[in-house]
């Protein structure tokens, strides 16, 4: 009988799934849950499992409250120090002292204070292309004919160059292009005005100005 009684008492001390569910739901209520931690934790007629759980939760909440108080006191002292050092005797905020203190707090940051951690996009203007000057074609040098005097009719010798025509030669050495026929007639090697070739030596008659 005693063994059965002890077995029944142990079964009553074990919390079921629904007991844990109800316990967690009640403890989640802000004020009611905090009060029930004391009721269940220090009650003599409650189940041992819930009693131990409530005592552990009270320890954690006490530690959390102590840490929160320390953080609040430290933050308050820092804020009061900033404002006490930042204000001048006239009551105006000394921005130099204020921002100097804030910079000291955030000096371990990778980016400087007041700068965005995102990259700044700077628009750059592409340089205006400079046009390449075209090379000026060099003028074709004019070959100076050699004046030959030894015959009854003096003449000049001229070597045909690339791009020469009898009209250009006449305009260069005479008063116009109207001496092509005289040049053809003066040279036996010329059949007409188009029969010249590069490297050919022709004779240019010298007309008297009288």
Secondary structure, 3 states (H helix, E strand, C coil): CHHHHHHHHHHHHCCCHHHHHHHHHHHCCHHHHHHHHHHHHCCCCCCHHHHHHHHHHHHHHHHHHHHHHHHHHHHHHHHHHHHHHHECCCCCECHHHHHHHHHHHCCCCCCCCCCCCCCCCCCCCCCCCCCCCCCCCCCCCCCCCEEECCCCCCEEEEECCCCCCHHHHHHHHCCCCCCHHHHHHHCCCCCCCCCCCCCCEEEEECCCCC
